[in-house]
Amino acid sequence: MEKRSFGNTGLRVSRLTFGCGAVGGLMTKGAAADQDRAIAWARDNGINFFDTAASYGNGTSEVNLGRALNGNTDGIVVSTKVGLSNDDLSDIAGSITRSLDASLTRLKLDHVEIFQLHNTLGHSNSQGMLNFEQVMDEVIPAFERLKNAGKVRFLGFTAKGDTDDLHKLVECGSFNSAQIFYNLLVPSAGETVPDNYPSDDFRKLINVALDSGVGAIGVRVLAGGALSGNENRHPLGMPSVAPIGSETDYSTDVQRARQFIPLIEAGYAESLPELAIRYVISNPALPTTEIGIATLEELQQAAAAVNKGPLSDDALAQIKKIQAAFVV
Protein backbone atom coordinates (compact mmCIF):
# COMPACT_ATOMS: atom_id res chain seq x y z
CA MET A 1 0.00 0.00 0.00
CA GLU A 2 1.15 3.53 -0.78
CA LYS A 3 2.65 5.51 2.09
CA ARG A 4 2.61 9.27 2.53
CA SER A 5 4.66 11.74 4.54
CA PHE A 6 2.90 12.56 7.80
CA GLY A 7 3.14 16.25 8.58
CA ASN A 8 6.50 17.36 9.92
CA THR A 9 7.13 14.12 11.84
CA GLY A 10 9.36 12.41 9.27
CA LEU A 11 7.05 9.39 9.49
CA ARG A 12 5.65 7.73 6.40
CA VAL A 13 2.25 6.22 7.03
CA SER A 14 0.00 3.97 4.99
CA ARG A 15 -2.93 5.67 3.29
CA LEU A 16 -5.17 3.43 5.39
CA THR A 17 -5.00 3.49 9.19
CA PHE A 18 -6.23 0.46 11.13
CA GLY A 19 -8.76 1.81 13.63
CA CYS A 20 -9.06 -0.23 16.82
CA GLY A 21 -12.16 1.47 18.21
CA ALA A 22 -15.56 0.33 19.40
CA VAL A 23 -17.57 1.59 16.42
CA GLY A 24 -16.23 -1.25 14.26
CA GLY A 25 -15.72 -3.48 17.27
CA LEU A 26 -13.22 -6.11 16.13
CA MET A 27 -10.52 -5.05 18.60
CA THR A 28 -12.92 -4.57 21.51
CA LYS A 29 -15.34 -7.50 21.13
CA GLY A 30 -13.86 -9.81 18.52
CA ALA A 31 -12.26 -13.22 19.02
CA ALA A 32 -8.52 -13.12 19.71
CA ALA A 33 -7.74 -15.31 16.69
CA ASP A 34 -9.69 -12.95 14.40
CA GLN A 35 -7.93 -9.92 15.86
CA ASP A 36 -4.49 -11.47 15.43
CA ARG A 37 -5.31 -12.52 11.88
CA ALA A 38 -6.46 -9.02 10.92
CA ILE A 39 -3.40 -7.34 12.44
CA ALA A 40 -1.09 -9.78 10.67
CA TRP A 41 -2.88 -9.32 7.35
CA ALA A 42 -2.65 -5.53 7.70
CA ARG A 43 1.09 -5.67 8.34
CA ASP A 44 1.66 -8.11 5.49
CA ASN A 45 -0.22 -5.81 3.12
CA GLY A 46 1.54 -2.55 3.91
CA ILE A 47 -0.72 -1.03 6.57
CA ASN A 48 1.64 0.38 9.18
CA PHE A 49 -0.53 2.72 11.29
CA PHE A 50 -2.60 1.33 14.19
CA ASP A 51 -4.73 3.67 16.28
CA THR A 52 -6.28 2.83 19.65
CA ALA A 53 -7.31 4.59 22.86
CA ALA A 54 -7.65 3.92 26.57
CA SER A 55 -11.41 4.42 26.26
CA TYR A 56 -11.93 1.80 23.56
CA GLY A 57 -13.56 -1.05 25.45
CA ASN A 58 -12.20 0.42 28.70
CA GLY A 59 -8.66 -0.62 27.76
CA THR A 60 -9.63 -3.85 25.99
CA SER A 61 -8.56 -2.57 22.58
CA GLU A 62 -5.09 -1.73 23.87
CA VAL A 63 -4.75 -5.14 25.51
CA ASN A 64 -5.73 -6.90 22.30
CA LEU A 65 -3.51 -4.75 20.09
CA GLY A 66 -0.62 -5.31 22.48
CA ARG A 67 -1.12 -9.05 22.34
CA ALA A 68 -1.36 -9.07 18.54
CA LEU A 69 1.78 -6.94 18.10
CA ASN A 70 3.64 -8.80 20.86
CA GLY A 71 6.19 -6.02 21.15
CA ASN A 72 7.10 -6.19 17.46
CA THR A 73 6.62 -2.63 16.26
CA ASP A 74 9.35 -2.61 13.62
CA GLY A 75 8.12 -0.26 10.91
CA ILE A 76 4.85 0.26 12.78
CA VAL A 77 3.25 3.48 14.02
CA VAL A 78 1.11 2.99 17.13
CA SER A 79 -1.01 5.81 18.49
CA THR A 80 -3.18 5.90 21.58
CA LYS A 81 -5.23 8.56 23.32
CA VAL A 82 -6.23 10.01 26.67
CA GLY A 83 -9.69 11.30 27.42
CA LEU A 84 -10.05 13.39 30.56
CA SER A 85 -13.22 13.24 32.66
CA ASN A 86 -14.46 16.11 34.82
CA ASP A 87 -12.99 14.29 37.83
CA ASP A 88 -9.55 14.47 36.19
CA LEU A 89 -9.56 18.24 35.81
CA SER A 90 -8.23 18.89 39.30
CA ASP A 91 -5.02 17.07 38.34
CA ILE A 92 -4.75 17.16 34.56
CA ALA A 93 -1.03 16.42 34.41
CA GLY A 94 -1.24 13.51 36.82
CA SER A 95 -4.29 12.06 35.08
CA ILE A 96 -2.57 12.22 31.69
CA THR A 97 0.57 10.54 33.02
CA ARG A 98 -1.37 7.77 34.75
CA SER A 99 -3.45 7.17 31.63
CA LEU A 100 -0.42 6.85 29.37
CA ASP A 101 1.44 4.58 31.79
CA ALA A 102 -1.60 2.28 31.94
CA SER A 103 -1.87 2.34 28.15
CA LEU A 104 1.77 1.39 27.70
CA THR A 105 1.33 -1.50 30.13
CA ARG A 106 -1.67 -2.78 28.20
CA LEU A 107 0.12 -2.34 24.87
CA LYS A 108 3.29 -4.02 26.18
CA LEU A 109 5.35 -1.10 24.88
CA ASP A 110 7.77 1.37 26.42
CA HIS A 111 6.56 4.19 24.18
CA VAL A 112 4.06 5.05 21.44
CA GLU A 113 4.77 7.05 18.33
CA ILE A 114 1.76 9.33 18.78
CA PHE A 115 -0.18 10.29 21.91
CA GLN A 116 -3.43 12.13 21.31
CA LEU A 117 -5.88 14.17 23.37
CA HIS A 118 -9.37 12.72 22.90
CA ASN A 119 -11.57 15.40 24.46
CA THR A 120 -14.10 17.68 22.82
CA LEU A 121 -12.98 21.32 22.58
CA GLY A 122 -15.40 23.99 23.72
CA HIS A 123 -16.50 26.33 26.47
CA SER A 124 -19.30 24.56 28.33
CA ASN A 125 -19.06 22.43 31.47
CA SER A 126 -20.21 19.31 29.64
CA GLN A 127 -18.58 16.04 30.63
CA GLY A 128 -15.25 15.60 28.85
CA MET A 129 -15.12 19.08 27.36
CA LEU A 130 -11.94 21.17 27.61
CA ASN A 131 -11.41 24.76 26.59
CA PHE A 132 -8.52 26.06 24.53
CA GLU A 133 -6.77 27.60 27.55
CA GLN A 134 -6.79 24.32 29.48
CA VAL A 135 -5.20 22.54 26.54
CA MET A 136 -2.51 25.17 26.09
CA ASP A 137 -1.77 25.75 29.79
CA GLU A 138 -2.09 22.24 31.23
CA VAL A 139 -2.45 19.49 28.63
CA ILE A 140 0.40 20.47 26.32
CA PRO A 141 2.98 20.90 29.14
CA ALA A 142 2.01 17.46 30.47
CA PHE A 143 2.32 15.97 27.00
CA GLU A 144 5.70 17.59 26.53
CA ARG A 145 7.00 16.10 29.77
CA LEU A 146 5.99 12.64 28.58
CA LYS A 147 7.72 13.32 25.28
CA ASN A 148 10.88 14.40 27.07
CA ALA A 149 10.70 11.21 29.13
CA GLY A 150 10.76 9.15 25.93
CA LYS A 151 7.27 7.72 26.39
CA VAL A 152 5.86 9.37 23.26
CA ARG A 153 7.47 10.73 20.12
CA PHE A 154 4.74 12.98 18.73
CA LEU A 155 1.67 14.76 20.05
CA GLY A 156 -1.80 14.89 18.59
CA PHE A 157 -5.47 15.54 19.25
CA THR A 158 -8.90 14.61 17.96
CA ALA A 159 -10.40 17.61 16.19
CA LYS A 160 -13.92 17.64 17.58
CA GLY A 161 -15.70 20.61 19.06
CA ASP A 162 -15.53 24.34 18.47
CA THR A 163 -14.11 24.99 15.00
CA ASP A 164 -12.29 28.19 16.02
CA ASP A 165 -10.50 26.29 18.79
CA LEU A 166 -9.65 23.41 16.47
CA HIS A 167 -8.02 25.78 14.00
CA LYS A 168 -6.05 27.46 16.78
CA LEU A 169 -4.76 24.12 18.07
CA VAL A 170 -3.70 23.00 14.61
CA GLU A 171 -1.86 26.27 14.10
CA CYS A 172 -0.33 26.56 17.60
CA GLY A 173 2.82 24.58 16.73
CA SER A 174 2.59 22.10 19.61
CA PHE A 175 0.75 19.27 17.88
CA ASN A 176 2.08 16.95 15.18
CA SER A 177 -1.19 15.22 14.27
CA ALA A 178 -4.92 15.81 14.22
CA GLN A 179 -7.78 13.39 13.69
CA ILE A 180 -10.25 15.22 11.45
CA PHE A 181 -13.86 14.27 10.65
CA TYR A 182 -14.22 13.96 6.88
CA ASN A 183 -16.64 12.00 4.73
CA LEU A 184 -19.21 12.20 1.94
CA LEU A 185 -21.79 13.65 4.34
CA VAL A 186 -19.39 16.01 6.14
CA PRO A 187 -17.05 17.39 3.45
CA SER A 188 -16.26 20.72 5.14
CA ALA A 189 -12.78 19.74 6.38
CA GLY A 190 -11.71 19.45 2.75
CA GLU A 191 -13.77 22.05 0.92
CA THR A 192 -15.90 25.14 1.46
CA VAL A 193 -19.56 24.42 2.17
CA PRO A 194 -22.56 26.78 2.32
CA ASP A 195 -23.40 28.39 5.65
CA ASN A 196 -26.59 26.33 5.88
CA TYR A 197 -25.01 22.99 5.02
CA PRO A 198 -26.52 20.42 7.47
CA SER A 199 -23.39 19.35 9.34
CA ASP A 200 -20.41 20.81 11.17
CA ASP A 201 -18.35 23.33 9.24
CA PHE A 202 -14.67 22.56 9.86
CA ARG A 203 -13.60 25.26 7.39
CA LYS A 204 -11.06 23.24 5.36
CA LEU A 205 -9.20 22.05 8.47
CA ILE A 206 -7.29 19.45 6.44
CA ASN A 207 -5.72 22.22 4.38
CA VAL A 208 -4.90 24.20 7.53
CA ALA A 209 -3.16 21.10 8.90
CA LEU A 210 -1.15 20.72 5.70
CA ASP A 211 -0.05 24.35 5.82
CA SER A 212 0.89 23.97 9.52
CA GLY A 213 2.96 20.79 9.10
CA VAL A 214 0.40 18.76 11.06
CA GLY A 215 -0.35 15.22 9.91
CA ALA A 216 -4.08 14.86 9.28
CA ILE A 217 -5.86 11.57 9.93
CA GLY A 218 -9.25 11.37 8.25
CA VAL A 219 -11.73 9.76 10.65
CA ARG A 220 -15.39 8.73 10.48
CA VAL A 221 -14.90 8.07 6.77
CA LEU A 222 -18.02 5.85 6.83
CA ALA A 223 -19.94 8.23 9.12
CA GLY A 224 -20.11 5.65 11.89
CA GLY A 225 -21.43 3.06 9.43
CA ALA A 226 -24.15 5.19 7.83
CA LEU A 227 -22.27 5.24 4.53
CA SER A 228 -22.88 1.54 4.18
CA GLY A 229 -26.41 2.65 3.28
CA ASN A 230 -27.81 0.18 5.79
CA GLU A 231 -29.17 0.85 9.28
CA ASN A 232 -28.35 -2.68 10.46
CA ARG A 233 -25.20 -2.82 12.57
CA HIS A 234 -22.68 -5.62 12.98
CA PRO A 235 -23.00 -7.45 16.33
CA LEU A 236 -19.43 -6.50 17.26
CA GLY A 237 -19.98 -2.80 16.61
CA MET A 238 -21.58 -0.17 18.79
CA PRO A 239 -25.34 -0.86 18.88
CA SER A 240 -26.14 2.79 18.21
CA VAL A 241 -24.17 5.74 16.87
CA ALA A 242 -24.91 9.44 17.17
CA PRO A 243 -25.51 11.16 13.83
CA ILE A 244 -22.31 12.43 12.20
CA GLY A 245 -23.56 13.63 8.83
CA SER A 246 -26.72 15.41 9.99
CA GLU A 247 -28.12 17.26 12.95
CA THR A 248 -31.06 14.88 13.37
CA ASP A 249 -30.44 11.14 13.74
CA TYR A 250 -28.50 8.17 12.40
CA SER A 251 -31.42 7.15 10.19
CA THR A 252 -31.21 10.50 8.41
CA ASP A 253 -27.50 9.91 7.84
CA VAL A 254 -28.29 6.56 6.23
CA GLN A 255 -31.00 8.11 4.04
CA ARG A 256 -28.56 10.76 2.84
CA ALA A 257 -25.92 8.12 2.21
CA ARG A 258 -28.34 6.29 -0.07
CA GLN A 259 -28.52 9.37 -2.28
CA PHE A 260 -25.10 8.34 -3.60
CA ILE A 261 -26.30 4.94 -4.85
CA PRO A 262 -26.74 6.24 -8.45
CA LEU A 263 -22.94 6.59 -8.61
CA ILE A 264 -22.63 2.89 -7.80
CA GLU A 265 -25.18 2.08 -10.46
CA ALA A 266 -23.21 4.21 -12.91
CA GLY A 267 -20.06 2.20 -12.20
CA TYR A 268 -17.96 4.81 -10.38
CA ALA A 269 -17.46 2.34 -7.50
CA GLU A 270 -18.63 -1.15 -6.60
CA SER A 271 -20.23 -0.25 -3.27
CA LEU A 272 -21.09 2.70 -1.06
CA PRO A 273 -18.21 1.97 1.36
CA GLU A 274 -15.77 1.89 -1.57
CA LEU A 275 -17.16 5.20 -2.87
CA ALA A 276 -16.86 6.74 0.61
CA ILE A 277 -13.26 5.62 1.09
CA ARG A 278 -12.14 6.65 -2.38
CA TYR A 279 -13.84 10.04 -1.95
CA VAL A 280 -11.74 10.74 1.13
CA ILE A 281 -8.44 9.62 -0.39
CA SER A 282 -9.17 11.80 -3.43
CA ASN A 283 -8.11 14.74 -1.28
CA PRO A 284 -4.34 15.07 -1.90
CA ALA A 285 -3.87 17.04 1.35
CA LEU A 286 -4.87 14.04 3.48
CA PRO A 287 -2.02 11.57 4.14
CA THR A 288 -4.07 8.81 5.77
CA THR A 289 -7.63 7.87 6.62
CA GLU A 290 -8.72 5.62 9.45
CA ILE A 291 -11.39 2.96 9.28
CA GLY A 292 -12.92 0.90 12.06
CA ILE A 293 -13.68 -2.71 11.22
CA ALA A 294 -15.67 -5.65 12.53
CA THR A 295 -14.11 -8.34 10.33
CA LEU A 296 -11.02 -9.13 8.31
CA GLU A 297 -13.18 -9.00 5.19
CA GLU A 298 -14.08 -5.36 5.93
CA LEU A 299 -10.39 -4.54 6.30
CA GLN A 300 -9.58 -6.26 3.02
CA GLN A 301 -12.37 -4.40 1.24
CA ALA A 302 -11.17 -1.07 2.64
CA ALA A 303 -7.59 -1.78 1.56
CA ALA A 304 -8.80 -2.74 -1.91
CA ALA A 305 -10.72 0.55 -2.13
CA VAL A 306 -7.64 2.56 -1.16
CA ASN A 307 -5.50 0.67 -3.65
CA LYS A 308 -7.95 1.52 -6.46
CA GLY A 309 -7.02 5.15 -5.90
CA PRO A 310 -8.94 8.43 -6.10
CA LEU A 311 -12.29 8.81 -7.81
CA SER A 312 -12.53 10.31 -11.27
CA ASP A 313 -13.16 14.02 -11.72
CA ASP A 314 -16.58 13.18 -13.13
CA ALA A 315 -17.48 11.14 -10.05
CA LEU A 316 -16.35 13.96 -7.76
CA ALA A 317 -18.47 16.42 -9.75
CA GLN A 318 -21.52 14.17 -9.37
CA ILE A 319 -20.87 13.93 -5.64
CA LYS A 320 -20.81 17.72 -5.28
CA LYS A 321 -24.24 17.92 -6.93
CA ILE A 322 -25.67 15.40 -4.48
CA GLN A 323 -24.10 17.17 -1.50
CA ALA A 324 -25.53 20.48 -2.69
CA ALA A 325 -29.01 18.94 -2.58
CA PHE A 326 -28.63 18.39 1.20
CA VAL A 327 -28.78 22.15 1.73
CA VAL A 328 -32.27 23.33 2.65
Backbone torsions as a table, in degrees:
resi	resn	phi	psi	omega
1	MET	NA	143.1	179.1
2	GLU	-60.9	143.5	175.1
3	LYS	-117.8	149.0	-178.9
4	ARG	-125.6	152.4	173.1
5	SER	-64.7	139.8	-174.2
6	PHE	-111.0	93.1	179.9
7	GLY	55.5	-140.0	-178.8
8	ASN	-99.3	18.1	-174.9
9	THR	-78.9	-23.4	-170.9
10	GLY	84.8	-7.0	176.8
11	LEU	-75.5	150.7	169.3
12	ARG	-119.1	121.4	-173.2
13	VAL	-118.0	149.5	177.5
14	SER	-64.0	149.1	-179.6
15	ARG	-64.3	-19.1	175.1
16	LEU	-113.4	127.9	174.3
17	THR	-102.1	134.5	179.6
18	PHE	-81.4	107.9	179.2
19	GLY	-86.2	130.4	-174.9
20	CYS	-106.5	26.1	-173.6
21	GLY	-86.1	-176.3	-174.6
22	ALA	-86.3	-16.3	-179.6
23	VAL	-64.1	-47.3	174.0
24	GLY	-75.4	-49.7	168.8
25	GLY	97.9	-10.9	-177.1
26	LEU	-58.6	-45.9	-173.6
27	MET	-83.7	-3.8	176.2
28	THR	-108.5	-31.4	-175.1
29	LYS	-126.1	-8.5	-174.2
30	GLY	-74.5	168.4	175.8
31	ALA	-73.1	144.7	-177.3
32	ALA	-56.4	-41.8	-179.1
33	ALA	-62.8	-38.8	178.8
34	ASP	-68.6	-39.3	177.5
35	GLN	-62.9	-48.3	-179.2
36	ASP	-61.6	-39.8	-179.2
37	ARG	-65.0	-41.7	-179.2
38	ALA	-67.5	-42.7	178.1
39	ILE	-62.6	-44.0	179.9
40	ALA	-64.1	-42.7	179.2
41	TRP	-62.3	-43.3	179.4
42	ALA	-58.1	-47.9	-178.9
43	ARG	-63.2	-42.5	-178.4
44	ASP	-65.6	-22.8	-175.6
45	ASN	-110.6	23.0	168.7
46	GLY	87.4	7.0	175.7
47	ILE	-86.5	117.9	-172.8
48	ASN	-120.2	9.9	-176.8
49	PHE	-122.3	120.6	-178.9
50	PHE	-123.9	123.7	-174.2
51	ASP	-118.3	127.2	178.9
52	THR	-134.8	-170.3	178.9
53	ALA	-164.1	154.1	177.6
54	ALA	-61.4	-30.3	-175.8
55	SER	-80.8	-13.5	-177.1
56	TYR	-73.7	106.4	-177.0
57	GLY	65.5	27.1	-179.8
58	ASN	53.4	46.7	177.9
59	GLY	95.6	-12.1	-177.0
60	THR	-62.0	-41.0	-179.7
61	SER	-59.7	-43.7	179.4
62	GLU	-64.4	-41.7	178.0
63	VAL	-59.3	-45.7	-176.7
64	ASN	-70.7	-38.9	176.4
65	LEU	-65.7	-41.6	177.8
66	GLY	-60.0	-41.8	178.0
67	ARG	-64.3	-44.4	-176.7
68	ALA	-66.2	-38.3	179.0
69	LEU	-77.4	-33.3	178.1
70	ASN	52.6	40.8	177.2
71	GLY	78.8	-4.9	-178.1
72	ASN	-92.0	92.0	-179.2
73	THR	-112.2	23.2	177.7
74	ASP	-60.1	118.7	-179.7
75	GLY	76.1	8.2	-174.7
76	ILE	-110.0	140.7	172.5
77	VAL	-106.2	119.0	176.9
78	VAL	-112.5	129.8	173.8
79	SER	-123.6	145.6	172.2
80	THR	-137.1	177.4	-170.3
81	LYS	-140.1	159.0	171.8
82	VAL	-121.8	133.9	172.6
83	GLY	-118.3	122.5	-176.6
84	LEU	-90.9	132.7	174.0
85	SER	-90.4	170.7	177.7
86	ASN	-60.4	-31.9	179.1
87	ASP	-67.9	-21.7	-179.1
88	ASP	-82.3	-13.2	-169.1
89	LEU	-70.7	-17.8	177.1
90	SER	-76.7	-15.2	178.4
91	ASP	-147.1	68.8	-174.7
92	ILE	-61.8	-46.5	-177.5
93	ALA	-62.5	-45.9	-180.0
94	GLY	-65.0	-40.0	-179.9
95	SER	-64.5	-40.3	179.1
96	ILE	-64.5	-45.2	-179.1
97	THR	-63.1	-45.1	-179.8
98	ARG	-64.1	-38.5	-179.9
99	SER	-64.6	-45.6	-179.4
100	LEU	-66.0	-42.7	179.6
101	ASP	-59.3	-41.0	178.6
102	ALA	-67.1	-38.1	178.0
103	SER	-63.3	-44.7	-179.9
104	LEU	-63.0	-37.4	176.7
105	THR	-62.0	-46.3	-179.4
106	ARG	-65.9	-36.5	-179.1
107	LEU	-79.9	-11.4	-176.7
108	LYS	60.7	40.5	-179.2
109	LEU	-128.1	158.0	175.4
110	ASP	-96.6	-8.9	174.7
111	HIS	-162.3	164.0	170.2
112	VAL	-121.0	154.2	179.0
113	GLU	-67.7	-42.6	-175.3
114	ILE	-132.0	132.9	176.9
115	PHE	-121.0	124.6	-170.1
116	GLN	-121.1	143.5	171.2
117	LEU	-80.0	134.0	-171.8
118	HIS	-116.4	19.9	-178.6
119	ASN	-92.9	157.5	172.7
120	THR	-78.2	139.7	179.6
121	LEU	-96.9	130.0	179.2
122	GLY	178.0	-164.0	-171.3
123	HIS	-128.9	14.2	176.9
124	SER	-97.6	178.3	177.4
125	ASN	-98.9	22.0	-179.8
126	SER	-62.8	150.6	179.9
127	GLN	-55.2	128.1	175.1
128	GLY	78.5	11.9	179.5
129	MET	-101.7	131.6	176.2
130	LEU	-116.3	150.9	174.6
131	ASN	-97.6	167.9	-175.3
132	PHE	-57.7	-41.4	-177.8
133	GLU	-64.5	-39.6	177.5
134	GLN	-62.6	-40.1	178.8
135	VAL	-64.7	-46.6	-176.8
136	MET	-69.2	-41.3	-171.9
137	ASP	-86.1	-27.7	-173.7
138	GLU	-123.6	-44.0	-176.7
139	VAL	-70.1	-51.3	-176.1
140	ILE	-61.0	-45.0	176.7
141	PRO	-59.3	-37.5	178.1
142	ALA	-66.7	-42.3	176.5
143	PHE	-60.4	-43.7	-178.2
144	GLU	-63.7	-36.6	177.7
145	ARG	-64.8	-39.3	177.4
146	LEU	-67.4	-35.1	175.8
147	LYS	-65.2	-45.0	179.5
148	ASN	-64.7	-26.7	178.2
149	ALA	-81.4	-3.4	178.3
150	GLY	82.9	11.3	-178.2
151	LYS	-86.7	-20.2	175.6
152	VAL	-140.7	152.6	177.0
153	ARG	-99.7	-39.4	-175.3
154	PHE	-136.6	156.2	-173.8
155	LEU	-114.9	141.9	-179.4
156	GLY	-147.5	178.6	176.5
157	PHE	-154.3	159.2	175.1
158	THR	-91.3	123.3	-172.0
159	ALA	-86.1	76.7	175.2
160	LYS	-128.6	139.7	-179.1
161	GLY	122.6	-149.6	-175.6
162	ASP	-64.0	123.6	-174.1
163	THR	-63.4	-39.3	178.4
164	ASP	-59.2	-44.1	179.7
165	ASP	-65.9	-39.0	179.7
166	LEU	-62.2	-42.7	178.1
167	HIS	-63.7	-41.2	-179.7
168	LYS	-64.9	-38.1	179.6
169	LEU	-68.5	-41.0	177.2
170	VAL	-60.9	-37.8	-174.8
171	GLU	-88.7	-4.8	-171.3
172	CYS	-74.1	-19.3	177.7
173	GLY	91.4	-0.7	-178.1
174	SER	-97.0	-19.3	-176.4
175	PHE	-107.0	143.7	179.4
176	ASN	-101.2	-17.5	-178.2
177	SER	-144.9	157.5	176.0
178	ALA	-147.9	128.8	172.4
179	GLN	-84.6	123.9	-170.4
180	ILE	-124.4	127.8	178.5
181	PHE	-68.7	127.4	-176.1
182	TYR	-160.5	120.5	177.1
183	ASN	-162.7	-179.6	-178.6
184	LEU	-57.3	-31.6	-178.7
185	LEU	-89.0	-23.7	-179.0
186	VAL	-127.3	79.0	-174.8
187	PRO	-88.5	0.0	-166.8
188	SER	-67.3	-19.7	176.8
189	ALA	-71.6	-16.6	-177.6
190	GLY	-115.1	-13.3	-178.8
191	GLU	-155.9	161.4	178.8
192	THR	-73.8	133.9	177.6
193	VAL	-120.7	158.1	177.7
194	PRO	-62.0	156.3	-178.8
195	ASP	-58.8	-30.9	-177.0
196	ASN	-100.5	20.3	176.2
197	TYR	-65.6	136.3	-169.6
198	PRO	-82.6	54.6	172.2
199	SER	-164.9	176.7	179.5
200	ASP	-59.5	144.1	175.4
201	ASP	-105.8	103.4	-179.2
202	PHE	-89.0	1.6	171.8
203	ARG	50.5	56.8	173.1
204	LYS	55.0	45.8	-176.6
205	LEU	-63.1	-30.6	178.1
206	ILE	-61.9	-40.9	179.1
207	ASN	-69.4	-35.8	175.8
208	VAL	-63.2	-40.7	177.6
209	ALA	-62.3	-44.8	178.9
210	LEU	-58.6	-46.8	-179.0
211	ASP	-65.9	-24.7	-177.1
212	SER	-96.7	2.4	-179.1
213	GLY	73.2	22.8	-179.2
214	VAL	-101.1	128.9	178.1
215	GLY	-72.9	121.3	-179.7
216	ALA	-93.7	135.7	175.2
217	ILE	-114.9	112.4	177.2
218	GLY	-71.7	124.4	-179.9
219	VAL	-124.2	163.7	-176.2
220	ARG	58.9	38.0	-178.5
221	VAL	-59.9	-29.6	178.0
222	LEU	-102.7	14.2	178.7
223	ALA	52.6	46.9	178.1
224	GLY	69.9	13.4	-179.1
225	GLY	110.7	-13.9	-177.6
226	ALA	-61.6	-31.7	-177.6
227	LEU	-79.6	11.2	163.9
228	SER	-79.5	-18.3	-176.8
229	GLY	79.0	13.0	-174.7
230	ASN	-134.6	130.9	-179.6
231	GLU	-78.0	-16.7	178.6
232	ASN	-68.8	139.4	-176.5
233	ARG	-115.3	147.6	179.3
234	HIS	-66.4	143.5	-178.8
235	PRO	-57.2	-28.1	-180.0
236	LEU	-79.5	-20.6	-175.4
237	GLY	-80.7	175.3	175.2
238	MET	-63.5	134.4	-176.7
239	PRO	-65.1	-26.4	177.6
240	SER	-145.7	148.7	-177.4
241	VAL	-132.5	135.3	176.2
242	ALA	-65.9	148.9	-179.4
243	PRO	-62.4	137.4	-179.8
244	ILE	-110.7	-35.8	-174.9
245	GLY	-101.5	12.4	177.2
246	SER	-155.6	172.7	178.1
247	GLU	-105.1	18.7	-176.1
248	THR	-115.3	-81.7	-178.0
249	ASP	-155.1	171.0	-177.2
250	TYR	-62.0	-36.2	179.1
251	SER	-59.9	-39.2	177.4
252	THR	-64.5	-39.7	175.7
253	ASP	-57.5	-45.4	-178.8
254	VAL	-64.1	-42.1	179.2
255	GLN	-61.7	-40.6	178.0
256	ARG	-68.1	-38.0	177.9
257	ALA	-58.6	-38.2	-177.6
258	ARG	-68.7	-13.7	175.5
259	GLN	-67.0	-16.3	179.9
260	PHE	-90.6	-2.0	-178.1
261	ILE	-58.2	-35.6	177.7
262	PRO	-55.3	-28.0	177.0
263	LEU	-69.9	-32.1	175.6
264	ILE	-68.9	-44.4	179.8
265	GLU	-63.4	-29.0	178.7
266	ALA	-83.6	-4.4	174.6
267	GLY	90.5	11.8	179.5
268	TYR	-72.6	-25.1	176.4
269	ALA	-156.6	164.7	-176.7
270	GLU	-89.2	-15.4	-178.9
271	SER	-158.1	163.6	176.1
272	LEU	-61.6	-45.5	177.3
273	PRO	-58.5	-39.5	177.4
274	GLU	-62.9	-44.5	178.6
275	LEU	-58.6	-44.4	-177.8
276	ALA	-63.0	-43.6	-178.8
277	ILE	-68.5	-44.0	-178.4
278	ARG	-70.3	-27.3	173.5
279	TYR	-61.9	-46.8	-177.5
280	VAL	-65.3	-44.6	-177.6
281	ILE	-75.3	-6.1	174.8
282	SER	-72.4	-13.7	177.6
283	ASN	-83.5	111.0	-175.5
284	PRO	-68.2	-14.7	-179.5
285	ALA	-82.0	-7.6	-175.8
286	LEU	-103.6	113.3	-176.6
287	PRO	-73.8	-31.9	-177.2
288	THR	-152.1	152.3	174.6
289	THR	-129.8	141.8	-173.9
290	GLU	-102.9	139.6	176.6
291	ILE	-131.6	135.9	173.9
292	GLY	-90.5	144.4	-174.4
293	ILE	-131.8	156.2	172.7
294	ALA	-107.9	-23.1	-175.4
295	THR	-142.4	160.4	174.2
296	LEU	-59.6	-38.3	180.0
297	GLU	-59.2	-40.6	178.0
298	GLU	-63.7	-39.6	176.8
299	LEU	-62.6	-44.9	-179.4
300	GLN	-63.5	-39.5	178.1
301	GLN	-66.2	-40.0	178.5
302	ALA	-65.1	-43.0	178.5
303	ALA	-63.1	-40.2	178.2
304	ALA	-63.0	-38.5	178.5
305	ALA	-64.0	-45.3	178.3
306	VAL	-60.7	-43.2	-176.7
307	ASN	-69.1	-19.7	174.4
308	LYS	-71.7	-23.2	175.7
309	GLY	91.6	-176.1	-176.6
310	PRO	-61.6	159.5	174.0
311	LEU	-73.0	161.4	177.4
312	SER	-71.0	159.5	177.2
313	ASP	-59.4	-36.6	-179.9
314	ASP	-65.6	-42.4	177.8
315	ALA	-62.0	-42.9	-179.7
316	LEU	-64.2	-35.8	177.7
317	ALA	-66.7	-40.4	177.8
318	GLN	-64.9	-38.0	178.3
319	ILE	-62.3	-42.8	-179.8
320	LYS	-61.1	-36.6	178.7
321	LYS	-65.5	-41.4	179.4
322	ILE	-66.8	-43.7	178.1
323	GLN	-60.6	-39.3	-179.6
324	ALA	-61.5	-30.2	-178.8
325	ALA	-73.1	-12.9	176.7
326	PHE	-74.6	-18.4	-177.8
327	VAL	-76.1	129.9	-179.1
328	VAL	-118.1	NA	NA
